[in-house]
Amino acid sequence: MDESGGTLTVRSRLTAGRLRIEVEDTGPGVPAEIRTRIFDPFFTTKPVGTGTGLGLSVAHGIIAAHEGRVWVEESPTGGARFVIDLPVRAATPQIGEREAPSLPADARVLVIDDEEPVARVLSDLLEELGLHVEIANSASAARALLARAPFDLITVDVIMPDENGVEVWKRLRAEDPSAAARVVFVTGNVDPSIQAAVDSTGRPVLVKPYTFKALHTLVANSLGGGLRAPSDAPRSL
């Protein structure tokens, strides 16, 4: 559908232990000759600059990860109808209070990420865990904060414009090895050569997208490994 408007209809129903969702519009539809290609990464019929061709590919991957299927067919209105078929399962119980790894209430975390919104999301999640968090949007800003006080955990985004995460870790290892031993890398899909560099550090990696439980567990394991910053830790780099 375009600026001229139209109708979008969403239906769902349960059948034999499966959930079927139909998303149907009154637009021009999807030509039969490209229906087998629309879920391919970077395939798009939109003009240059108005679409990446990743939306349907990502949706397909998410649905497949949940052991479901998605396909497109023509609707009676002549528009497109996307159909999603998913298995229905009982929800996995959330981690209970007694099962949740305990975290020290006074732990301090430094989040290093050049993208402020991304850093803020991670900071908010860490604060939900009861931790004290500060944010640095560059390697230089991080060094200024580390010079003033020690941190019990340091999360470092791998891809940053000036110094990437591995370079930040290497400098930290040279100047303050104890702090380097408290680094956790945060990354999505990266270039294989960069991934190899991250792996060579031996430090834990939080892979995007991550769940709150995965973050909780990783932080608890890191802080519980005897690597908390001593009160007399060096405050200059």
N, C-alpha and C positions, 0 to 999 in steps of 0.2 A: 504494500500500500504506500501511497505517496501523499503529498500535501492535499490532494483532492479528497482524502478521507476514505472511510470504509468501515467495515465491521470485523472485529477480532473476537472469535468465540473459542473458549476453552472448555473442554468436557473431560470428565474422568469417571471411571467405573472399575469396580473390582469383579474379576472373573476367574474362577478356579485358582485362587491364590496368586493372581497376578494383577498389577495395576496398569490400566491402559489410560493414557492421557492423549487427548487430541487437541492440537492448536491449529485453528483454521481461520483463514482470512478471506476477504473478498477482493484481493489484489489480482494482478495479472497471472499469478500462478508460476510454476516452474516448468519450463519446456522439457518435454520427455527426453530430449537428446542430452541434457546436462544433469539429469537426476542422479546419475551414477557418480558424478564428480563433485557435487556440491558439498560433500563432507571432507573433501581433500583440503589439506592445509594450504592457505593462501589463494584458493580458488574463489574468485568473486566476479560478479557481473556488474558491480557498481563502478562508476567513473573513478579514475585515479585520484587518490586523496580523500575519498569518502568511505573507504572500507578496506579492511586488512585481509579479509578472507579467512579469519581465524575463528569467528564466533561459532559456526556450525561444527567446525573441527573440534573445538574445545568441548562443546556440548556432547558430541559423539563420544569423546574420550571419557567424560565423566559418567555418562550413561553406561558405557561398556564396562567401566571399572565397577559399577554396581550390578554387573551381570545382566544388563538390559539391552534393548535394541531400540534404534530410532530409524525411521525412514520417512520419505515424503511421497505423497500421492496427490492426485488431483481431487479437489472437492467438488461437490455438485454445483457450487456457485461459480466454478471456473477458477477460483483462487487456489492457494496452496494449503495442503493439510499435512502437518507434521504429526506423526504418531510415535509415542514413546511407550514401550512395554517394559515393565519392571517387575521383578519378583517381590513378593510381600514377605517380610520376615519380622520376627519379634525384635523390638529394640534391644540393643546391648545395654545392660545396666551401666549407669554412670559410675565412675570411680567413687567409692564411698569415702567418708571422712577417715575411717580407720585404715583404709588401704592407701590413701594419698600419701606420697612421700612428704615427710616433714621438711619445712624450710626454716632457717634461722630468721627470726623476726627483724634483726638489725642488719641484714645483709644489704650491701650497696652494689648496684649494677650500673655500668656505663654502656649505653647503646650508641654505637658508632654507625651512622648511616647517612649518606648525602641526601636522601629523599626524606624531607621532613614528615610528610603524611605517613610513610611507612615506618619511620622511627617512632612516631607518636603511637601508632597502633601497637607495636611491640612494647613500648613503654607502658601503655595502659594495661596490657595483659600482665606484665610483670608486676605492676602495682596491684593488680587484682590478687596476685599471689602474696601480697603483703611486703614486697621489697621496695627499697628506696632506689629511685632511678634518676639518672641524669642523661641528657642526650647531647651528643656532639655530631654536627653535620659535616665534619671534615676531619682529616687526620691531625691537622694542626690544632683544631679546637679540642680534640681528644687529648693531645699531649698537654695542653694547658690545664685541663681538668685533672689529668693524672699527676701533674706536678704539684697540685694543691692537696690531694688526698688520695689514698689507695682505694681500690674497688675490689670487691670479692669476686665479681664476675664481669667480663668484658665481652659484649657481643659485637662482632665486626661484620659488616656487609662485605661480601667478596668483591662486588663490582662497584667501584667508585672512581670518579674522574681523575683526581690528582694522584693519589696513592691507592692501589687496590688493597683489599683486605690482607692478602698474603704479605705484601710489602709492609703494611702496618705491623703485622705480627713479627716479621723478621727484624724490624728496627726495635721493636719492643723486646724481643729476645736478646738482642745485643746490649740493650741499655738497662733492662730490668727483667731478667729471666723469670723471676717469680710471678710477675704480672703476665708475661707471655703464657705461663702455665695456667692462667685462668681465663684464656680466650676461648670463645665459642664462635665459630663462623656461621653466618646466616646467608643462605644462597638459594637461588632457583636453578634453572638449567643454565650452565655456563659452558664456555668453550672447553673441549677436552684437555687442552694444555693447561688452562687455569685450574680445572678440576684436579689434574694430576699434582699441581703445586699445592692445592689445598690438602689433598690426601697426604702429601709428603710431610706436612706439619705434625700429623698425628693428633690434631685437636678435634674435638667433637664438632659436628656440623648439624645445624637446624635447617632442614630443607623446606623451602616454600612450595606449596602452601602447607602450613603445619596446623595441627589441632592444639587446642588449649591443653589437653592432656599430655601431648607429646612435649610441649614446651615445659609444662610442670615437671615431667619426669626428667628431662634433660637438665633443667636448672637444679633440681634436687640432687641428681647424681653428681653434678659438677660441684655444688656447694658442699656436698657430703663427702667429697673425696679428700678432705684435709688440706685443701688449697686456698682456704680463705686468707685474705690479706691480713698479715699481722699488724697490730696497732702501731708498731714502729717501722712499718714498711717505708722504703725510700720514697720521697715525695718530689723528686726531680728526675727529669729524663734528659 
